[in-house]
Amino acid sequence: MDALIARSRRQVAPGAVHVPDWLSAARQRELVAACRQWACGGSGCPQVG
């Protein structure tokens, strides 16, 4: 969906840039899952709750 008001990219921290609508929601979930797996050494982090 195209926004009524264009959203431009912006730097959120040195070396980190937010690019709106670059990845689909599904791709974002895949990326988060991959980062979590990497952060836990590939074995998966213990679930809380």
HELIX and SHEET records of a PDB file:
HELIX    1   1 ALA A   25  ALA A   39  1                                  15    
SHEET    1   A 2 ARG A  10  ALA A  13  0                                        
SHEET    2   A 2 ALA A  16  HIS A  18 -1                                        
END                                                                             
